[in-house]
Amino acid sequence: MEQTKKFDVVFNDSADSSCKGFNESYEYCLDYIKTYNGTSYSYFEDYKGGTVSIVESETREEVYSEPVK
């Protein structure tokens, strides 16, 4: 049986990068972004104008990205 992939949320802008350190499902990470993007919660305020992405925890491959509002 294939092990379920785990994902993390990463914030990027021209000067910096931060990750949440999640090891969660894709759906969890997407829900986190959809819930908090556009708010001042966590790193969202610091990275306005940058991007927030979902990356596969093991390979760090980006699987989703959207602008930070």
N, C-alpha and C positions, 0 to 999 in steps of 0.2 A: 504494500500500500504506500502510495506517495505521501510524503510528509507535507503538511500544509505550509505554504510559504508564509513568511512573516515580513512585515513592512514597517518602515519608519517614516517620519515626516521631517523634511529638510527645508530650511529657509535660506534663500540666497539673495544677495544684492551685489552691486559692483565692488563693495568693500569687504564683505564678510559672509560667513556661512555658519548656521547653527542647526543642530538636529535635536529632536525631542528625545531620542534614545528609546523610542517605542520598539516593541517587538510584537506587533499586533496584526490583525487581519487587514487586508486591503480595505474592506468595508468600514472598519473602525477608523482607519486613517482618513478615508474620504469623508466620513461623517464628521470627524474632528475639524477638517478644513472647512466643510460647508457650514458647520455650526459657528465657527469662530472667525472666519475670514471677514474683514470689515469691522472687527471690534478691536479693542486695545488689549485683548487677552493674550497672555504669554508673549511670544515673539512677534505676533502679528503687527503690533504698533511699531516695533523697531524696524521691520522689514517692508513698510509701506513703499510701493514702487518697485519692489523686488518680486521674487517668485516664491511660491510654496509648492513643494513637490512631494510625491510619495516615491520612496525607493525601496527596492527589495533588500531586506536586512543583510543577507549574506553576500550578495554580489554588488550591492549599492547601485544597481541598475535603476534608472529613473523610469517609472511606469505611468506617471501622471504629473502634470504641472499646471498651475494657473497663477495669474498675477495676484499679489497681495493687494487688497483693496484699501 
